[in-house]
Amino acid sequence: MNSNDALYGYLAGQFSDADMIGQSDEQAAVDGVSNATRAAYEDVLRQGHSVLASTPFDWQRIGDYANRAFEDEDEARRWLKQMMDLLDEALKAL
């Protein structure tokens, strides 16, 4: 199992079809967050922060899993950080 499987599963599951069902990225980032799913989302958050701190940053893979077309690494990094910040806030609000 890849050490970032939870993150990549989250990206594929939360974002890949979000626009087709009318969800914004901000809505998709926290969709399904509850006390019952807290531990799984905490894993995603840990892995997200780890990926953000990694060098090299595999921004194209982030885009592929999330079904997003980023122009460059900086855009992908900003987007992922924003999604992790939203997820962090949702978890703190539980």
Helices and strands as residue ranges (DSSP letters): H 5-15, G 19-21, H 25-30, G 35-37, H 38-53, H 59-66, H 73-93
